């Protein structure tokens, strides 16, 4: 069984900072979480990418 790998990208600078294994196949909307971006040096909204 293959695992889905999801990546979270910063909405301001576009850098891909966080990755997660086992993304839910039933979720239709993209995940949006406020996380710390080490490039912007502040908490920003991170969105799920493929």
N, C-alpha and C positions, 0 to 999 in steps of 0.2 A: 504494500500500500504506500503510495507516494504522499509525502507531506507537502503542504502548501507553505512556501516561504514568503512572508510579507515584509516589506521594508517601509519605514516611516521617514518621510522627507520633510525638512523644514519649509514652511510656507513662505518665509522671507528670503532666505539665501539659496534654497534649493538643495542643500547638502543632505545626503542620506546618512543619518546618524544612528538609527536604531533598526534592528532586524528581529524578527520573531518567527519561530517555526510553528507549524500547525495552525494556520489561519482557518477560520470557520468557513466551510463551503456554503453554509446556509445564509450567511450574511450578504445582503444585496447592496448595502451602502458602504462606502469607504470609511474606515476608522479615522477619527480625528481626536487627537489628544494633545494637551499642553505639556511640552517637555522642555528640558534645558538644551539649548543648542550651544555647543562649545565654540562654534565659529562666530555666531552673533553675540555670544556671552550674555544671553538673557533667555527667559522662558518665552517660547513662541509656540504657535499652533503647528503640529506635525500631522501630515496626512499620509494615509496608506498609499503606497505605489506598488507596482508589480515587479 
